[in-house]
């Protein structure tokens, strides 16, 4: 039978843990937001930032599930998200502010810039099981730019143009991979039609696809467990670097 001293120690340990959690939870951290490309910072408790982070992740995941409900085919699930984002997240209306905060807020707000709309799609696609990111294709050094979503599916990379609503397909109707686009540039011309971006013919942006090296860490960092894994990896690299010095 456990004596009174055990319960006293048990209570003391738990009180210490509760105090530590309370202290850490109220530890001040910084959060940033931008309006019309002007950034501001404010300090909030760590617990508030963490809970907001987790809540947004759960809401994003639920939205991805709702958008793809009753769709079993993987390609159609991805395209369902693509169509939903292009229809529900519109370009910034004239006179509206450009707000730069969490990606989930772009989905709720219903509008965003080219890069924001692309990353909003990448966020939902990632939650649906398609590792995704955003890349920038340039017509020339320092020239016109095209925001493109890159999605990893079945071991291959696929490009989708959220901002212009363009999907690249092979002759069979399947989503074209980057390899397909390199082998058959006619796919790009057919999908882009006579479209131009900043006065540059659409297909010009895709001339150097072999140089693409997409990274998926930015979108992964929007998810708690992925963020934790990335932060731990960063700490370990820093420690390893310090040891080598």
N, C-alpha and C positions, 0 to 999 in steps of 0.2 A: 504494500500500500504506500502511496506517495505521501511523504510527510510535508509539513508546512513550509520547511525550508526550500523544497523543490518549487512550490508554487510562488514563493517570494522571488526566487531566482528567475523563474519563468516570467513573472510579471515585470521584473526589472529589465530583463532582456527585451521584452516586447515594447516596454515604454521607451527604451533607448532607440530601438528600430523606428518606432512611430515618430520620435523626435527628429531622427535623421531624415526620414521621409518628408516631414513637415518643413525642415530647413531647406532640403534640396528642392522641394516643390515650390517654395517661395523665393528660390534663388533668382535674381533678376537676369534676364537674357534680352537680347535685342531682336526685334522683328522689323522688316523693311517693307515698304510699299511705294509704288510710283504712280503719279498722276501726271499725264502729259509729259512723261520723261523727266519729271522732277521727283527725286527720291526723298523720302522722309523716314526717320527711324523713331521707334518708341520702345521703352523697356516694359516688359511684362513678366510675370512669374513663369518659371520653367514649367510648372504644372499646367498653366493655361496654354502655353505654346504646345506642349506635348498632347494635351487632350484635343486641342484644335486640329493638330496634325492627324491624330488617329481618327477623329470624327470625319474629316474630309476624305480620308482613305476609305472608310466604310461607305460613305455616301457615293464616292466614285465607283466603288466596286458594285454597289447596288444598282447604280444607273447603268453600268455595263451589262449587268444581268437582265435588267428590264428591257434594254434596247434589243438584246439578242434573244429574248424569250421565244421559245418554241422554234428556234432555228438550230438544226443539228449539223448541217453542212458547214464545215469550217470556213470555206471561202465565202459563203453567203453571210456567215456571222460577221466576218471582217467587213464585207461590203455593207451590211446593215448599219454598222457603226459609222462607216464612211458617209453613207447617205444621211444618217441622222445628224451628224456634226455639220455637214455642208448645208443642211436645211435649217438647223436649230441655232447654230453659232454663225452669225452673219458678220460681214465686214463692219467696221466702226461707222455708225451713222454720222452724217454731217452734224457738227456741233456737239457731239458727245465726247466726253473725255476718254483718253487712252489710259486705262487702269492696269497696272502691272502688279499682281499679287499672286495668290496661289492659282494653279491651273484649274482646280475645281470651280473657282469663282467665275472663270471665263464661261464654263458650261452653264452655270446658273445665270450669269449676266446676259448671256445670249448674243454677245458680240465680242469681237477682238480683232487685232491686227493679223496680218498674214502669218507671222511666226506663232502668235498665240492660238489661232485656229488650228494650225498644224499640230502644235503640241497638245492641244485639248483632245484632238483625235488620237494622238499617240498615247495619251494617258488612258483613255477608255479602251483602246486596242490592247494595251499592256494588261489591263485588268481582265480582259477577255482571253488572255493566254497567248497574245501575239507580242513578243518583245518589239518595241517600237521606239523611234526617235525622230528628230528633225535634223535635216541637213540643208545646206544652202548651196545651190548651183549658181555659178557666175558665168555670164556670157564672156567676159574678159576680166582681166585683173582690174579691180576697182570699178567695174561697170555694173550693168543691170544684174539683179539677183532674183532668184526664184526659190521660194520656200517649198520644200518637199518632205513628205513623211516617208521614212524608210521602215519597213516591217520585215521581221524575220519569221518565215513560215516554212515549215518542212525543210529546214536546212538551207533555204535560199532567201536572198534579199529581194524585196519588191518595193517599188516606188509608187506612191499615190499623191496626187496633187490636190490637196484639200481646198486650197484657196481658189483654184480654177475649176474644181469639180471634175478633174480628169483622172480616169482609170485606164491603165495600159493592159491590153488583153492580147493573147495570141490568137491565131486563126481559129483555134478550137473554142475560144471563149474563156479560157483559163487566165488567171492573173499572170501577166508577164513578169518574169524575174529580170534582174539586172543583166544576167547572162543573155536572156532572150532579147533584151533591148540592144545589147551590143552586137548580137548576131544579125538582128533584123531591125535596123533603124526605121524601116517603114512603119513599124508599130507606133513609134513616137509621132511620126508625121500624120498618121491616120487619126491618132487620139487627139493631137493638138489642133489639127485642121489649120485654119488660117490665123489662129490665135497668135498674138504678140504680147510680150511683157516689157513694159517700158520701151516700146518701139523696137524690140528685138524679137526676131522670129522664134517661136517656141522651141523648135528642135535644136537651136543653137546651144541652149543650156545643157544639153545632154551629150556633148561631144567628148567629154573626158570622164565617162563613168568608171573607167578602169582605175582612176585615182581615188575613188571613194573609200573612206575608212570610217564607217559610221560607228559611233559609240552609243551605248544604250544607258549609260549611267545616270544621265540627268533625269530621265523619266523614272528609272528605277528608284532614284533617291526620293521620289514623291510617296513611296510606300514604306511604312515603318520598319518591317523586318529587313527589307533591302537596304534602307538607309542605315540601319544599325550595322549590317554586314559591311557596307562601304566605309562607314566611319571607323569600325574596328580595323579594317584593312589599312586605312590611312594611318591609324595610330601605330600599327605594327611596322609599316614601312618607315615611319618617322623614327621609331625606336631602333630598327635595324640600321638606319642611316647614321644615327647617333653612335651606335656601337662601332661601326666601321671607322668613324672619325676618331 
